[in-house]
Structure formats: C-alpha cells, structure tokens
Amino acid sequence: MTEENPDTPHNRQTQRALTSRDAKFPEEYRDRTADDEISLIDLWLVLLRRRWVIVGVFAATTALGSAYALTQDSEERFVTPVQIGQYMDEEGNINSLEPAQQLVTRLSESVLPAMRHRLATELAEEDPDLDTHQEAAPPSIKVTLPDEENHEGLLLLRSSAPLANTPEVELFHNNVLDLINEQHNNLLDIEKTRFESIIANEKMEIDELIAERYQRLQDLENKLEGAKDDIDEIASEHSIQKQKLEHHIADAEARIEGFEKQQEQIQEKIARLEQRREFLQGRETTLSELISDFRPAELRSLEDTESLSNVATGMMLRGSLTANLHYQLSAVREELSLGLDERRSELEDRLLRNQYNLQTVQRELAERRNEAAQLEDRFERKKSEAERKLAERELRLEQFEERFDREVQRKRNELRVLERRQDHFQPTSASVIAANIGSGDDRRSLIAALSAVLGLMLGVFGAFFAELHNRAREMLSLGQSSAEDS
C-alpha cells in the first residue's frame, strides 16, 4: 500500500479551501485543525447566518398548516358508554360476561375493521355518487377504558365526526352494540340456562327429599303403630290371662270358703256328737243308777205288800218299769257303741277329706296367685320393653322430622339465594347511544401546532442545507480557480 503524498494538487486545493473558510471565523478559531468532530459553535453560527431561511420556512409551513386547518369541517365528539353484562355464579361471585380489556382488543383488532368495511360497502351501494372509498367510509370508533378504576366492566365507544353525520355515528354505534349484545346474550343465556338447571336440580332434590321424608315417615309411623299394637296386644293378652287367673282364684277361694264351711259344719257335728255322747253317757249312768236303785226298792215293796193282788199289781208295774229302763239303757248303750262311733268316724273321714281338698285348693290358689304375680311381672317387662321401643321410635321419628326440617330449610334457603342471584344477571347495555360530549375544534389547533413544529424543523433543515450548498459551491469555485492558476 503506497503512502499518500501531501503535495498533490488535490491536497493543496483542499488546504487552501480550509484556510479560506477559517478566515471567516473569529481569530481564536482560525488555527483549529480540521477533523471529523462537530462543533456546536459552528452549528450555532450557521443558524445565525441562515436565520432568515428558518423564519421563512417556518412562516410558510405554519401558514399552510393553518390554512388547511381552517378548511377542515368542525367535528363533534360522540361517546357511547357500554356496561358489560354481569352474572353471578353459584358461589356468589359476580363475573363479567367478557373481560373489558379482552373486549377492547377484540373490537379494535377484528370486529370494528370488519364492520367499517361492511358499512362502507353498504354506503357505497346506497349512494353511487360517492367516488372514493374515503368518502363512503363510516365514522371511525375508538374503544377505550375509562380512566377511573372504579368503573369495572365499563368501556367507551368514542367517535369524532361532523354534526351532520350524527345519524351515521349513532347507526354505527348501534351496530357495534348489537354485535356485542348478540354474543354476550348468548353467553348470558348459557349462564342463565346453567343457573336454571342448578335451581331445577335444587327443586328436584327438595321434592325427592320430601318424597323420601314421606316414605320414611310412613315407615316410622307404621312401626310406631306396630309398637302401639304390640302394647295393646300385650295388654289384651294380659287382660285375658288375668281374667282367667282371677276366675280360677275366685273359684278356688269360693271352694276354699265352701270347704271351710263344710269343715266348720263337720266340726260342729262332731261337737254335737260329743255332746250327744256326753248326754248318752250321763243317761246311761242315770239309767244304770235307776235300775240299780230300783231292785232294793222292789224287794222292800214286796215285803211291805199286804195283799197278793197288790203284790201282783206292783210286780207288774215294777217289771214294766224295769224292762223300760233296761230297754232305754240298751238303746243308749247301743247308740253309744255303734251309732255315735260310726257317725264320728264318718264325720272325721269327711273332715280329713275336706282338709285334704282344702289344702289342695289352697295350694292351687297359691299357684294361681303365683301365676298371676308372674303374669303381672311378665306383663310389666313386656310392657316396659314395648314402651321403650315405642319411645325410641317416637324419638327417632321426632329426630328424623327435625333433621328433615333442617335439611329442607337449608335447601330452601339455598334455593332462595340462587333465585335472588338471578337478579344479578345483567345484559350488556348502553345508557345512551352516541352522546355528543362537545365540539372537536381543538383539532384545528392541533393541526396549526403541528404545522408550526414541522415548519421549525423544516427551517432548521433548510438552513443547514443552504449552508451545505453554499460551502459546496465555494469549494468548487476555489478548486476551479486553483486549477486555472496552476
């Protein structure tokens, strides 16, 4: 690679141009070495020298922009607040049919462009005199969220259009709202259907619970009636057996009473026999004494008798008396030895038999009374057991009814809560369509301001461009002069 020779004609020409340029700057900047750095002082000096270019370009651009702004029609701003529909789930949480940010994205990226194209086509077909697509285009819509954080589920449809285009704006906003409602109503119907299905299931569960309660209540009442019937049957059986035992006891008591009366009668007869025996024994003694006393008296009477006829008569009388006494004595002795003993033996046998029968009946009475006591004991045990079962079933029935009432009340409360939650199903709606919120005259001010900023920028660019063009011409003329001198 060869070194560059600084004495070449081109290098010398460049050096002279730089020296000539430095002559136009102040003294303290003339000896600066040329390099690739940008000097802010150079730039400021350029702007000062070309200030009239900047002013001219700025004035021209601002004037043109202001003139354009004045030619623009005055636009009104329209807004439609859209409240996204809500629904409440079974847990009590309020949810939006669609998240607001998701709806904004969907409308901005797909729905609104498609609708603008479709409406532009319809407007063009309705008015063939519109030559350009721009003239036939419907007003634009900007979808935004409110600045306040407490407006959850609310979005704004904003449009700017001339006041004369208010019907088109309202139509476009209505179409957008209808499209949103079409989808949201489907979602709301799905949620309503699901919620109604839950409510129907709750009602069905309550009906099934009532039917189950009725069936189980019938079973428990049947068992309760069965327990009561068991108690009545036990009482009836006890009553029958008790009546039988009481009849047997009464019969035995009556028989005992009869046997006791017979025993008393027999004892009375035996006592009378004993009295009869004593009487007969006394009579026997009396008769024996009479007979024994009658013989000496008879002999004395014979000795004392004066005549034979009187003796015969006396003998006859005494014989008759003696025979009668002996007869009576024999009858008494016979009754004592035979009749009384037989009758006493017979009465004693009857008394023994009566005592045996009495003891037998007494034992039977004791057995019957023992059976009656056992019957009462068994009856009390069976009755207590049946009453215990009856009390348990009554308690079970009461507890079941309490559990059922609590469960049904809980289900009905849940059903009422679900039915009240249906009031929270709100469709997507707009309180007002394309409300005019004021004039859009600030658009003209914006155009004028942008024109001023653009004019300033173009003026600065024009100043530098003019400086560059001037320097290029100077260097070219210097180069040509050097070439002619050489």
C-alpha positions as CSV (number, residue, x, y, z in Angstrom):
1,M,0.0,0.0,0.0
2,T,1.6,3.4,-1.0
3,E,1.6,6.4,1.2
4,E,-0.5,9.4,0.3
5,N,1.6,12.4,-0.9
6,P,0.5,15.6,0.8
7,D,1.9,17.7,-2.0
8,T,-0.5,16.5,-4.7
9,P,-2.7,19.2,-6.4
10,H,-5.9,17.9,-4.8
11,N,-4.5,18.1,-1.3
12,R,-3.1,21.6,-1.8
13,Q,-6.5,22.7,-3.1
14,T,-8.3,21.3,-0.1
15,Q,-5.9,23.0,2.2
16,R,-6.5,26.4,0.6
17,A,-10.2,26.0,0.9
18,L,-10.0,25.3,4.6
19,T,-7.7,28.2,5.1
20,S,-10.2,30.5,3.3
21,R,-13.1,29.1,5.4
22,D,-11.1,29.8,8.6
23,A,-10.7,33.4,7.6
24,K,-14.4,33.9,8.1
25,F,-14.4,32.7,11.7
26,P,-13.2,34.6,14.7
27,E,-9.4,34.7,15.4
28,E,-9.4,32.2,18.3
29,Y,-11.0,29.5,15.9
30,R,-8.9,30.0,12.8
31,D,-6.0,27.8,13.8
32,R,-8.1,24.8,14.6
33,T,-7.1,21.6,12.9
34,A,-9.7,20.1,10.6
35,D,-11.1,16.9,11.9
36,D,-14.4,14.9,11.9
37,E,-15.8,16.4,15.1
38,I,-19.0,18.6,15.1
39,S,-18.6,21.9,16.7
40,L,-21.7,23.3,18.4
41,I,-20.3,26.8,17.8
42,D,-20.2,26.1,14.1
43,L,-23.8,24.9,14.1
44,W,-24.9,28.0,16.1
45,L,-23.1,30.3,13.7
46,V,-24.7,28.6,10.8
47,L,-28.2,29.0,12.3
48,L,-27.5,32.7,12.9
49,R,-26.3,33.2,9.4
50,R,-29.3,31.3,7.9
51,R,-31.9,32.7,10.4
52,W,-34.0,34.2,7.6
53,V,-34.2,30.8,5.9
54,I,-35.5,29.3,9.1
55,V,-38.0,32.1,9.6
56,G,-39.2,31.9,6.0
57,V,-39.7,28.2,6.0
58,F,-41.4,28.3,9.4
59,A,-43.7,31.0,8.4
60,A,-44.6,29.3,5.1
61,T,-45.3,25.9,6.7
62,T,-47.3,27.4,9.6
63,A,-49.4,29.4,7.2
64,L,-50.1,26.4,5.0
65,G,-51.0,24.3,8.0
66,S,-53.3,26.9,9.5
67,A,-54.9,27.3,6.1
68,Y,-55.5,23.6,5.9
69,A,-56.9,23.6,9.5
70,L,-59.3,26.3,8.6
71,T,-60.6,24.2,5.7
72,Q,-61.4,21.3,7.9
73,D,-65.0,20.9,9.0
74,S,-65.9,21.3,12.7
75,E,-66.2,17.9,14.3
76,E,-68.2,16.8,17.3
77,R,-67.1,14.2,19.7
78,F,-69.5,11.3,20.4
79,V,-69.2,8.6,23.1
80,T,-71.3,5.6,24.0
81,P,-70.7,4.1,27.5
82,V,-71.1,0.3,27.3
83,Q,-71.7,-1.6,30.5
84,I,-70.6,-5.2,30.0
85,G,-73.2,-7.7,31.2
86,Q,-72.6,-9.5,34.5
87,Y,-73.7,-12.7,36.1
88,M,-73.3,-14.3,39.5
89,D,-72.0,-17.9,39.8
90,E,-73.2,-20.4,42.3
91,E,-70.5,-19.4,44.8
92,G,-71.8,-15.8,44.8
93,N,-69.0,-14.2,42.8
94,I,-70.0,-11.5,40.2
95,N,-68.3,-12.1,36.9
96,S,-68.3,-10.1,33.7
97,L,-69.6,-11.8,30.5
98,E,-66.3,-10.9,28.9
99,P,-63.2,-9.1,30.4
100,A,-63.2,-5.4,29.4
101,Q,-59.6,-5.5,28.1
102,Q,-60.3,-8.6,26.0
103,L,-63.4,-7.0,24.6
104,V,-61.5,-3.8,23.7
105,T,-58.8,-5.9,21.9
106,R,-61.4,-8.0,20.1
107,L,-63.3,-4.9,18.9
108,S,-60.3,-2.9,17.9
109,E,-58.5,-5.7,16.0
110,S,-61.3,-7.7,14.3
111,V,-64.8,-6.5,14.9
112,L,-64.6,-2.8,14.1
113,P,-62.4,-3.1,10.9
114,A,-64.8,-5.7,9.5
115,M,-67.8,-3.6,10.3
116,R,-66.3,-0.5,8.8
117,H,-65.6,-2.4,5.6
118,R,-69.1,-3.8,5.5
119,L,-70.8,-0.5,6.3
120,A,-68.6,1.3,3.7
121,T,-69.7,-1.2,1.1
122,E,-73.3,-0.7,2.0
123,L,-73.0,3.1,1.9
124,A,-71.3,3.0,-1.4
125,E,-74.1,0.8,-2.8
126,E,-76.7,3.1,-1.4
127,D,-75.0,6.3,-2.8
128,P,-73.3,5.5,-6.1
129,D,-72.2,9.2,-6.5
130,L,-69.6,8.7,-3.8
131,D,-66.5,8.2,-5.9
132,T,-63.8,7.4,-3.3
133,H,-63.8,4.9,-0.6
134,Q,-62.8,7.6,1.8
135,E,-66.0,9.5,1.2
136,A,-68.0,6.3,1.7
137,A,-66.3,5.2,4.9
138,P,-68.3,5.3,8.1
139,P,-67.0,7.3,11.1
140,S,-64.2,5.7,13.0
141,I,-64.7,4.3,16.5
142,K,-62.0,4.2,19.2
143,V,-62.7,1.7,22.0
144,T,-61.2,2.8,25.3
145,L,-61.5,2.0,29.0
146,P,-62.5,4.8,31.5
147,D,-59.7,6.4,33.4
148,E,-61.4,5.8,36.8
149,E,-60.6,2.5,38.4
150,N,-64.0,2.1,40.0
151,H,-65.8,1.7,36.7
152,E,-65.3,-2.0,36.3
153,G,-66.9,-3.6,33.3
154,L,-67.3,-0.3,31.5
155,L,-65.9,0.6,28.2
156,L,-66.3,3.7,25.9
157,L,-67.0,3.8,22.2
158,R,-65.6,7.2,21.0
159,S,-66.1,8.8,17.6
160,S,-65.4,12.2,16.0
161,A,-67.5,13.4,13.1
162,P,-69.2,16.4,11.8
163,L,-72.5,17.2,13.4
164,A,-74.3,16.4,10.2
165,N,-73.0,12.8,10.4
166,T,-74.7,12.2,13.8
167,P,-77.2,9.6,12.4
168,E,-74.3,7.7,10.8
169,V,-72.4,7.7,14.1
170,E,-75.5,6.6,16.0
171,L,-76.1,3.8,13.5
172,F,-72.5,2.6,13.7
173,H,-72.5,2.7,17.5
174,N,-75.8,0.8,17.5
175,N,-74.5,-1.8,15.2
176,V,-71.4,-2.3,17.4
177,L,-73.6,-2.5,20.5
178,D,-75.9,-5.0,18.7
179,L,-72.9,-7.1,17.7
180,I,-71.6,-7.1,21.3
181,N,-75.1,-7.9,22.6
182,E,-75.5,-10.8,20.2
183,Q,-72.5,-12.6,21.6
184,H,-73.0,-11.5,25.2
185,N,-76.7,-12.5,25.1
186,N,-75.7,-16.0,24.0
187,L,-73.2,-16.2,26.9
188,L,-75.8,-14.8,29.3
189,D,-78.4,-17.4,28.0
190,I,-75.9,-20.1,28.6
191,E,-75.2,-18.9,32.1
192,K,-79.0,-18.5,32.8
193,T,-79.6,-22.0,31.4
194,R,-76.9,-23.4,33.6
195,F,-78.2,-21.5,36.6
196,E,-81.8,-22.5,35.9
197,S,-80.6,-26.1,35.7
198,I,-78.9,-25.7,39.1
199,I,-82.2,-24.3,40.5
200,A,-84.2,-27.1,38.9
201,N,-81.8,-29.6,40.4
202,E,-82.2,-28.0,43.8
203,K,-86.0,-28.1,43.5
204,M,-85.8,-31.7,42.4
205,E,-83.6,-32.5,45.4
206,I,-86.2,-30.8,47.7
207,D,-89.0,-32.8,46.1
208,E,-87.0,-36.0,46.4
209,L,-86.2,-35.2,50.0
210,I,-89.9,-34.5,50.7
211,A,-90.9,-37.8,49.0
212,E,-88.2,-39.7,50.9
213,R,-89.3,-38.0,54.1
214,Y,-92.9,-39.0,53.4
215,Q,-91.9,-42.6,52.7
216,R,-89.7,-42.9,55.8
217,L,-92.2,-41.1,57.9
218,Q,-94.8,-43.6,56.8
219,D,-92.4,-46.5,57.7
220,L,-91.7,-44.9,61.1
221,E,-95.4,-44.3,61.7
222,N,-96.2,-47.9,60.7
223,K,-93.5,-49.1,63.1
224,L,-94.9,-46.8,65.7
225,E,-98.4,-48.1,65.2
226,G,-97.0,-51.6,65.3
227,A,-95.4,-50.9,68.6
228,K,-98.6,-49.5,69.9
229,D,-100.5,-52.5,68.6
230,D,-97.9,-54.7,70.4
231,I,-98.6,-52.9,73.6
232,D,-102.3,-53.3,73.1
233,E,-101.9,-56.9,72.2
234,I,-99.8,-57.5,75.3
235,A,-102.3,-55.6,77.4
236,S,-105.2,-57.6,75.8
237,E,-103.4,-61.0,76.3
238,H,-102.6,-60.0,79.8
239,S,-106.2,-59.0,80.5
240,I,-107.4,-62.3,79.2
241,Q,-104.9,-64.3,81.1
242,K,-105.5,-62.2,84.2
243,Q,-109.3,-62.7,83.9
244,K,-108.7,-66.5,83.7
245,L,-106.4,-66.5,86.7
246,E,-108.8,-64.2,88.6
247,H,-111.6,-66.6,87.7
248,H,-109.5,-69.6,88.9
249,I,-108.5,-67.7,92.0
250,A,-112.1,-66.7,92.7
251,D,-113.2,-70.3,92.1
252,A,-110.5,-71.6,94.4
253,E,-111.4,-69.0,97.0
254,A,-115.0,-70.0,96.7
255,R,-114.1,-73.7,97.0
256,I,-111.9,-72.9,100.0
257,E,-114.7,-71.0,101.6
258,G,-117.0,-73.9,100.9
259,F,-114.5,-76.4,102.3
260,E,-114.0,-74.2,105.3
261,K,-117.8,-74.0,105.8
262,Q,-118.0,-77.8,105.4
263,Q,-115.2,-78.2,107.9
264,E,-116.9,-75.9,110.3
265,Q,-120.2,-77.9,109.8
266,I,-118.4,-81.2,110.3
267,Q,-116.6,-79.9,113.4
268,E,-120.0,-78.6,114.7
269,K,-121.5,-82.1,114.0
270,I,-118.6,-83.7,115.8
271,A,-119.0,-81.3,118.7
272,R,-122.7,-82.2,118.8
273,L,-121.9,-85.9,118.7
274,E,-119.5,-85.3,121.6
275,Q,-122.3,-83.5,123.4
276,R,-124.6,-86.4,122.5
277,R,-122.1,-88.8,123.7
278,E,-121.8,-87.0,127.0
279,F,-125.5,-86.9,127.2
280,L,-125.9,-90.6,126.5
281,Q,-123.2,-91.4,128.9
282,G,-124.9,-89.4,131.5
283,R,-128.2,-91.0,130.7
284,E,-126.6,-94.4,130.8
285,T,-125.2,-93.7,134.2
286,T,-128.6,-92.4,135.2
287,L,-130.4,-95.4,133.9
288,S,-127.9,-97.7,135.4
289,E,-128.3,-96.0,138.8
290,L,-132.1,-96.1,138.4
291,I,-132.0,-99.8,137.7
292,S,-129.6,-100.5,140.5
293,D,-131.6,-98.4,142.8
294,F,-134.9,-99.9,141.6
295,R,-134.2,-103.5,142.8
296,P,-133.9,-102.9,146.5
297,A,-136.9,-100.7,146.4
298,E,-138.8,-103.6,144.7
299,L,-137.8,-106.1,147.3
300,R,-138.8,-103.7,150.1
301,S,-142.1,-103.2,148.4
302,L,-142.7,-106.9,148.2
303,E,-142.0,-107.3,151.9
304,D,-144.3,-104.5,152.7
305,T,-147.2,-105.6,150.5
306,E,-150.2,-106.6,152.4
307,S,-152.2,-108.5,149.9
308,L,-151.4,-110.7,147.0
309,S,-153.3,-108.7,144.5
310,N,-151.4,-105.6,145.3
311,V,-148.2,-107.6,145.0
312,A,-149.1,-108.8,141.6
313,T,-150.1,-105.4,140.5
314,G,-146.8,-104.0,142.0
315,M,-144.8,-106.7,140.3
316,M,-146.3,-106.0,137.0
317,L,-145.7,-102.3,137.4
318,R,-142.1,-102.8,138.5
319,G,-141.5,-105.3,135.8
320,S,-142.7,-102.9,133.2
321,L,-140.6,-100.0,134.6
322,T,-137.5,-102.2,134.8
323,A,-138.0,-103.5,131.3
324,N,-138.4,-100.0,130.0
325,L,-135.3,-98.8,131.9
326,H,-133.3,-101.8,130.5
327,Y,-134.6,-101.0,127.1
328,Q,-133.6,-97.4,127.3
329,L,-130.3,-98.4,128.8
330,S,-129.7,-100.9,125.9
331,A,-130.7,-98.2,123.4
332,V,-128.4,-95.7,124.9
333,R,-125.5,-98.2,125.1
334,E,-126.2,-99.3,121.5
335,E,-126.2,-95.7,120.3
336,L,-123.0,-95.1,122.3
337,S,-121.3,-98.1,121.0
338,L,-122.5,-98.2,117.4
339,G,-124.2,-95.1,116.1
340,L,-122.0,-92.4,117.6
341,D,-118.8,-94.0,116.7
342,E,-119.8,-94.7,113.2
343,R,-121.1,-91.2,112.7
344,R,-118.0,-89.7,114.4
345,S,-115.7,-91.9,112.2
346,E,-117.7,-90.9,109.1
347,L,-117.5,-87.2,110.1
348,E,-113.8,-87.5,110.8
349,D,-113.3,-89.1,107.4
350,R,-115.3,-86.3,105.9
351,L,-113.3,-83.8,107.9
352,L,-110.0,-85.3,106.6
353,R,-111.2,-85.4,103.1
354,N,-112.3,-81.8,103.4
355,Q,-109.0,-80.7,104.9
356,Y,-107.2,-82.5,102.1
357,N,-109.4,-80.8,99.5
358,L,-108.9,-77.5,101.3
359,Q,-105.2,-77.9,101.3
360,T,-105.3,-78.9,97.6
361,V,-107.4,-75.9,96.7
362,Q,-105.2,-73.7,98.9
363,R,-102.1,-74.9,97.0
364,E,-103.9,-74.4,93.7
365,L,-104.8,-70.9,94.9
366,A,-101.2,-70.2,95.8
367,E,-100.1,-71.5,92.4
368,R,-102.7,-69.3,90.7
369,R,-101.7,-66.3,92.7
370,N,-98.1,-67.0,91.9
371,E,-99.0,-67.4,88.2
372,A,-100.9,-64.1,88.5
373,A,-97.8,-62.4,90.0
374,Q,-95.6,-63.9,87.3
375,L,-98.1,-62.8,84.7
376,E,-98.0,-59.3,86.1
377,D,-94.2,-59.4,86.1
378,R,-94.0,-60.6,82.6
379,F,-96.6,-58.1,81.5
380,E,-94.7,-55.2,83.1
381,R,-91.5,-56.4,81.5
382,K,-93.1,-56.8,78.1
383,K,-95.0,-53.5,78.5
384,S,-91.8,-51.7,79.6
385,E,-89.9,-53.2,76.6
386,A,-92.7,-52.3,74.2
387,E,-93.0,-48.8,75.7
388,R,-89.2,-48.4,75.4
389,K,-89.3,-49.4,71.8
390,L,-92.2,-47.1,71.3
391,A,-90.4,-44.2,73.0
392,E,-87.3,-44.9,70.8
393,R,-89.3,-44.9,67.7
394,E,-91.1,-41.7,68.7
395,L,-87.7,-40.2,69.4
396,R,-86.4,-41.4,66.1
397,L,-89.4,-40.1,64.4
398,E,-89.0,-36.7,66.1
399,Q,-85.3,-36.6,65.3
400,F,-86.0,-37.6,61.7
401,E,-88.5,-34.8,61.4
402,E,-86.1,-32.3,62.9
403,R,-83.3,-33.4,60.5
404,F,-85.7,-33.3,57.6
405,D,-86.9,-29.9,58.6
406,R,-83.4,-28.6,58.9
407,E,-82.3,-30.2,55.6
408,V,-85.4,-28.9,53.7
409,Q,-85.0,-25.5,55.3
410,R,-81.3,-25.4,54.2
411,K,-82.2,-26.5,50.7
412,R,-84.9,-23.9,50.5
413,N,-82.6,-21.2,51.8
414,E,-80.0,-22.2,49.1
415,L,-82.8,-22.1,46.6
416,R,-83.9,-18.6,47.7
417,V,-80.3,-17.5,47.5
418,L,-80.0,-18.9,44.0
419,E,-83.2,-17.3,42.9
420,R,-82.1,-13.9,44.3
421,R,-78.8,-14.3,42.4
422,Q,-80.8,-14.4,39.2
423,D,-81.4,-10.7,39.7
424,H,-77.6,-10.2,39.2
425,F,-77.9,-11.4,35.6
426,Q,-77.4,-8.1,33.7
427,P,-77.2,-8.0,29.9
428,T,-74.7,-5.7,28.2
429,S,-76.3,-2.3,27.8
430,A,-75.6,1.3,27.0
431,S,-77.3,4.1,28.9
432,V,-77.0,6.4,25.9
433,I,-76.1,6.0,22.2
434,A,-73.5,8.3,20.7
435,A,-73.9,11.1,23.2
436,N,-72.5,14.4,22.0
437,I,-69.9,15.5,24.5
438,G,-68.7,18.6,22.8
439,S,-67.0,20.2,19.8
440,G,-63.7,18.9,18.3
441,D,-62.4,22.4,17.4
442,D,-59.1,21.6,19.2
443,R,-58.3,19.5,16.1
444,R,-57.7,22.7,14.2
445,S,-55.4,24.0,16.9
446,L,-53.6,20.7,16.8
447,I,-53.1,20.9,13.1
448,A,-51.7,24.5,13.5
449,A,-49.4,23.5,16.3
450,L,-48.1,20.5,14.3
451,S,-47.6,22.8,11.3
452,A,-45.5,25.2,13.4
453,V,-43.4,22.4,14.8
454,L,-43.0,21.0,11.3
455,G,-42.1,24.5,9.9
456,L,-39.4,24.9,12.6
457,M,-37.9,21.6,11.8
458,L,-38.0,22.2,8.1
459,G,-36.5,25.7,8.6
460,V,-33.5,24.3,10.5
461,F,-33.1,21.6,7.9
462,G,-33.3,24.2,5.1
463,A,-30.7,26.4,6.9
464,F,-28.2,23.6,7.1
465,F,-29.0,22.5,3.6
466,A,-28.4,26.1,2.3
467,E,-25.1,26.3,4.2
468,L,-24.0,23.0,2.7
469,H,-24.9,24.0,-0.8
470,N,-23.1,27.3,-0.3
471,R,-19.9,25.6,1.0
472,A,-20.0,23.1,-1.8
473,R,-20.2,25.9,-4.4
474,E,-17.3,27.8,-2.7
475,M,-15.1,24.8,-2.7
476,L,-16.0,24.0,-6.3
477,S,-15.1,27.6,-7.4
478,L,-11.9,27.5,-5.4
479,G,-10.9,24.3,-6.9
480,Q,-11.6,25.6,-10.4
481,S,-9.6,28.8,-9.7
482,S,-6.6,26.8,-8.4
483,A,-6.7,24.6,-11.4
484,E,-6.6,27.7,-13.7
485,D,-3.7,29.2,-11.8
486,S,-1.7,26.1,-12.0
